[in-house]
Amino acid sequence: MKKRFFRYTILLAFIFGLLSFGHTSAQSSRNGCSTISLPKGSVEGRLSNGLRYIIQPNALPRHSVEVRMIMSVGSLQEENDQRGCAHFLEHCAFIGTKHFPKRALVDYFEGQGMKFGRDINAFTGFDRTIYCLSLPYYSDNKEILDTTFLVLRDWLCGIDFDNERVKKERSVIVEELRGYQQNDDFYSLKMGHNRYAERLPLATEQEINSIDSNHLKTFYKRWYVPSHATVLIVGPVNVTEVVERLSQTLGIIPSGDVEKPLTKFPMYYTCGASWMEIADSVQYEDKLELIIPHNTCVRQTLQDAVEKQRRCMLVHCLSERFAADSIGCNVSDDWYLADNDHFVLSFRGASTADLEHQLSVVSSECHRLLRFGVQHDELQQLIGARLDNLLPDTTQRLSENICDDFVDYITAGDRILWNPDEVEWVRQQVVNTTSAQLQQLMKRLLDQLSRNRLYAYTDVNGSLGANRLTAEKADSAWNIGDKHSCTPYVFSGKEKLNEPHVIIPLCLTQSVVFMPDSIENYHKWTDIGAEEIVLKNGLRIILRPTIDEDSTISLVAIGRGGTADLSLPMQLKLHDAVSYVDMGGLYKIQNDTLLSVMTQEKISMTVGIDNFWHQLMASAPANKSTELFNLVYQKMCFPGINRKEFKETVTAEIANLGKETILDKMLAHDVDRLMAGTIDSLVGNSLDNSRRYLTVSVLDSLDIDTLTTYYKNLFADPSRLTIILTGNFSMEDVLQKAVATFSQIAVQPLQLPLDNAPFRIGKEVVKKGFGGGNDRQTLVNYIFAGNYTPSLQNSLCMKLIRDVLQDRVLKVLRERENLVYSPYVDLYYDGIPQQKYHFLITVSMKDGNQQWVERLLKDIIKQLKASPISTSELGKMKRSFLVTKDKNLHDKAPSEWKTALMTLVKNGESLYDFDHYAECLNDITPKKLQKMINEMIVWDKRYVVYKTQMK
């Protein structure tokens, strides 16, 4: 039987193309020319028509398969009359193909529980177009892979370019263009003068409007051929079965025109200095970036990986020297685009003279490194720092993240260094790094600087005339630094000393005896794998162990009681109480000792407070759970007081009172933040406004003893506290320790008053506009707010309403009317204590289309109120919820579990309902949803917050 299977596998290899398996090189033959092996278990091959595939079995998440089709085609391949076609073609892939006419493709995947934009998406770049699918993959529905491969086949050879649909899609893409923000003021400078600058994937509005079906068909036929495609599959799949299915579905596609290979276009820049400047009145200092474009290092061989490490060593060396000599220069060297890295020296200065001086000093240091290199002690420190960061990653990773690494390999040839033997070989080469090798890297950079350099200058002073910084002045300052006479660098780094072992104080190590009778109630929630304990003092503990590799235990203690529960006079009297008390550490341990213990034992802890909740977050290795729980107990019940630091901090706050910070100036000019602030005030998110009433007398009157009493009344009230434990730990051991430790917290004789009244939403239409935004585009937020009764089922109903609205605005505003590119609907809700929600519909549209869009939105809501959605549509959305829950909440997702359980507690949702999630979801009917839509979405009580450049 084994021999037959072996022969069959070999036969498949010949039928389907050449297969190569990851992790095949032997250590005995390993050298710098050895190719970095692909991840263990991965299979790479080609079908007979040239289509390339990579398959990586991966068990996390267990019910999900990630599929990518990467076309080595982007805007660079466009002819002059085809600009914008690569991106336009990506849009066409979703609006009609041979086997999936019109919207059938999206409807099919959404019927499987996927969401368009989240699980169904695509991206077009300069040299690639990537189609992304995140498939739910269950044993009773493995046929989804067959259908997915049929979709890929249609994308390669079956897209339908309907003339009318293409014309309508132009408007959608134009709106996408109008909404696009580069977020880099110096983008044109960094792009240079080359084909990349001439072939932006989105193109221009004029170019988009000139594209028709014939342009698209020509581009499609020329470039969408199997040899330009790679299919990537990562998930819990059988490689042999997948290869066979791929061959049956995609292997029959004709090879197409393969006579003209893809052209590689390099990045290049104008010789000499390129200069660009902008004015910025918000910042306090001028900023100058000296950018040196140079060839990137693609990690294909082990020697490439060594080269990468040595480049990092050079950056580290310069950064350390600048810091030691108090030179204000940041250094970085990162990939920018195509075959180019950008080595960046970044300066800030109060004047042009400051910047010129810094340029000269940095130039002098760079040339000193070139001439004299690095001495032994400095080199050893650089090597040690690299080795600390160069370790094999043996953790199990999510399929989605593995896909990202493979995309880099497919598009650029860049391989991830993961194999422990290969990592060790690279580490040994790093150990053997010489000064001459770092000098050679420095020489290459300086030679490149002499050929071309980019200056990005931000001027805050509006310098004129002789005081104005120019490229010539910057070059001159750099050249002056080159001519400085210098001596070898004197390394003053201290030898790394072994830190003395700190004896952990008894209050942190002492075990407390577990007393079963301290438990009032216990329940095991089998479906979600959690256990819940309520102690006799009222404290609640929820434990959800996971099996992540690092064996860390994470603790979150959350309790009712926040700043908005206080009256304004009390808010001022207790100003920043939690922060001031936190700086005092623990009553029983000195701060220096506490910091040393936490560092040594790898324990972290923070405390915080918001409007209605306070929380403590901490983590530690699982074998330090006793120390962790004792630390948290001490922090909640016995905080320390640091009177000296308290007084100094209050004095500093008084000195800065009323002074405008850079952040304040930025916020005052940031239209998006002003809009968000307006929305927050309308829906009840901005309740603590005490800071505007702060005065010197208020701050002077703060009393640390009063603040500490308030802090202890908050954090040491067990009846209002829930502790959530997640991570890789033994349930029985941790449960007993947690119960023993936290049952010590005494019941408070007198509790702090709480404001449990729901927030009352206004009942009138409110409209607020801001100037700004993109050219010829108006962005509008429609907010529908109100109150609800907290429960998991009501939360699920609101999420279903959100998804129904999202579906309708996409179908009507984008697909039917072609008015917008990407409208989206968000939902925000706070169960305890405010019992409030708001839906946020955000639409970006062409100036002048707002009334049209509003009429359509009003009609959408009117129809949803009048008629319930179909049972089949509701079932499709419910399946999406179940798929998402399975994908995100698994046994190796401690942070996701922590977030989910915190959200559940703060929204007043029960663990019983969460354990019966599917039943809770299935009980929701179309009629119930219709009733809630009528109650929650009221057009005549909407808030409208928008930005536009229209007068």
Secondary structure, 3 states (H helix, E strand, C coil): CHHHHHHHHHHHHHHHCCEEECCCCCHHHCCCCCECCCCCCCEEEECCCCCEEEEEECCCCCCEEEEEEEECCCHHHCCHHHCCHHHHHHHHCCCCECCCCCCHHHHHHHHCCCCECCCEEEEECCCCEEEEEEEECCCCCCHHHHHHHHHHHHHHHCECCCHHHHHHHHHHHHHHHHHCCCCCCCHHHHHCCCHHHHCCCCCCHHHHHCCCHHHHHHHHHHHCCHHHEEEEEEECCCHHHHHHHHHHHHCCCCCCCCCCCCCCCCCCCCCEEEEEEEECCCCCCEEEEEEEEEECCCCCEHHHHHHHHHHHHHHHHHHHHHHHCCCCEEEEEEEEECCEEEEEEEEEECCHHHHHHHHHHHHHHHHHHHHHCCCHHHHHHHHHHHHHHCCCCCCCCCHHHHHHHHHHHHHHCCCCCCCHHHHHHHHHHHHCCCHHHHHHHHHHHHHHHHHEEEEEEEECCCCCHHHCCCHHHHHHHHHHHHHCCCCCCCCCCCCCCCCCCCCCCHHHHCCCCCCHHHEEEEEEECCCCEEEEEECCCCEEEEEECCCCCCEEEEEEEEECCHHHCCHHHHHHCCCHHHHHHCCCECCCCHHHHHHHHHHHCCEEEEEECCCEEEEEEEEEHHHHHHHHHHHHHHHHCECCCHHHHHHHHHHHHHHCCCCCHHHHHHHHCHHHHHHHHHHHHHCCCCCCHHHHCCHHHHHCCCHHHHHHHHHHHHCCHHHEEEEEEECCCHHHHHHHHHHHHCCCCCCCCCCCCCCCCCCCCCCCEEEEEECCCCCEEEEEEEEEEECCCCHHHHHHHHHHHHHHHHHHHHHHHHHCCCCCCCEEEEEEECCCCCEEEEEEEEEEECCCHHHHHHHHHHHHHHHHHCCCCHHHHHHHHHHHHHHHHHHCCCCCHHHHHHHHHHHHHCCCCHHHHHCHHHHHHCCCHHHHHHHHHHHCCHHHCEEEEEECCC
